[in-house]
């Protein structure tokens, strides 16, 4: 048997560089590159091999380990899970910085390979710099924290283990049902140990994404349920996107007259003004989507986890006899809430289910109802997105009341969008605004990280998306709170030449959480900059808050930047941003309490006893809403 002598690190790098996948008819590297921040745990061995790999596995420098792993998530989202980035860190804090990104990838079912340095396997020099010792478990390190947030976890304690471990990691990340992040720990001494590896282990390999077809029995039962529906509804989840099933979704909906609503991950599965697209569903959904869900008697849930934001904490479905068909590549998701399971790839499952129901068509009255509801939704968004000041509609005229709203900002971006525009956002106030307000005429134009609701994803994720789609315009929308959490990848985009347009909306803090706080009967506390505790002696009752100059901050990292005041100025600034040769940041102050309405109940606990009447009133409303929850189906 032919062998090649390599270090463990050399074998890891050579194997990853030999993996390929077919995308749009072209064979390309499966691993597009490595985000790396080097330290003593990964620089001397793994870093050496990455330098030698050059363009076969290009390395890009991150500014923060969490940020670079989030960028990897944005990259694979843009590639519909068909290409993967690696993120590598040193031991200790570098590794644990990536735990949040791993949890995001696990929640959102995204492939992500994390490789971290680890303590010495021989233990002679314990404790090493940055090692956290576990007195009763000497083999435990901080890297064990990844066990809870990845699909595949391994620590390589002997060079030959690479031959077993890496193929399992790769196939886990490519599995349509079990897709998620993989973690490989590399102890410092093992990284440099050598072994005679079989040469065939490094043969170029072209992977294909498995497309499981439905079981015949499950298909028959699902078809029987769907064909008996009087008010059927399709929920398009992220699985539609990952399966490249947009055409099959439209074909089934059109052939059988079934309205479609979208989850956050499934947004832009259909063009916004497709006659059967009733908009988003759930807590961040719209009136039309939730109205259709309330009356549906059969729900075909395609590629969705059926999370609480989709189901309104299981209050959006009002028909007691309603049935769910769970079309999902993951058995775990397909059987949720006593769904009729259809475990299959979304594209193949939709095509076969459409054929199995034959000439079935939903009643015309149901399609008419969908069109009527959806027209009201679009009229509402048109109204709130119009660039007028709030002061013209009965406000007290104060400056704070005349500020642009998030809905107006989204409307400006929506109107300015071109065919190639791709928007990115995440937790905070923007999901509720963009999920309803972004009405692209194309598919695959939207990335809202809301499965893990991870603040800080916006800029990093947009960097990864731009890296994946260099010819598309990528716009990141971020609130001031999220910007302050993680912004260093603005510099990454300038350094690497991946231009973004970033819009920063400053509403004075965590305004959307203040909304939740107050709606539950509480008082504004520790969310706005003006109501947080301070030891400053020159501040009186929230006055004289030190404001952040976001444009100046972005400019200090090499971005083009400006501050605007109105929606009209924002629209003009977007055009200037398009002409810029590097990432361009536009900052503006926005209204702190004006939000898009139309969502559903979301279960967030309210105190059962309190001295505050407002809390008791909120608890009564909470109990009433919970009484309409569907339990067990």
CORWO-V101247 format. One record per helix or strand. SS is the DSSP state (H for helix, E for strand). FROM is the first residue (numbers start at 1). LEN is the number of residues. If there is no record, write none. Layout:
# CORWO-V101247
ss=SS from=FROM len=LEN
ss=SS from=FROM len=LEN
This chain:
# CORWO-V101247
ss=E from=3 len=5
ss=H from=8 len=10
ss=E from=19 len=5
ss=E from=26 len=4
ss=E from=31 len=6
ss=H from=46 len=12
ss=E from=59 len=3
ss=H from=65 len=14
ss=E from=84 len=6
ss=H from=93 len=4
ss=H from=99 len=10
ss=E from=113 len=6
ss=H from=142 len=8
ss=E from=152 len=5
ss=H from=161 len=14
ss=E from=182 len=6
ss=H from=188 len=5
ss=E from=194 len=5
ss=H from=199 len=4
ss=E from=205 len=3
ss=H from=216 len=12
ss=E from=232 len=5
ss=H from=238 len=5
ss=H from=246 len=11
ss=E from=259 len=4
ss=E from=277 len=4
ss=H from=287 len=9
ss=E from=298 len=5
ss=H from=308 len=4
ss=E from=323 len=6
ss=H from=331 len=4
ss=H from=336 len=3
ss=E from=340 len=4
ss=H from=346 len=11
ss=H from=364 len=22
ss=H from=390 len=4
ss=H from=399 len=4
ss=E from=404 len=1
ss=H from=406 len=11
ss=E from=422 len=4
ss=H from=430 len=8
ss=E from=446 len=3
ss=H from=457 len=12
ss=E from=474 len=6
ss=H from=480 len=6
ss=H from=489 len=8
ss=E from=501 len=6
ss=E from=509 len=1
ss=H from=511 len=9
ss=E from=528 len=1
ss=H from=529 len=3
ss=H from=550 len=7
ss=E from=560 len=4
ss=H from=567 len=13
ss=E from=584 len=7
ss=H from=613 len=14
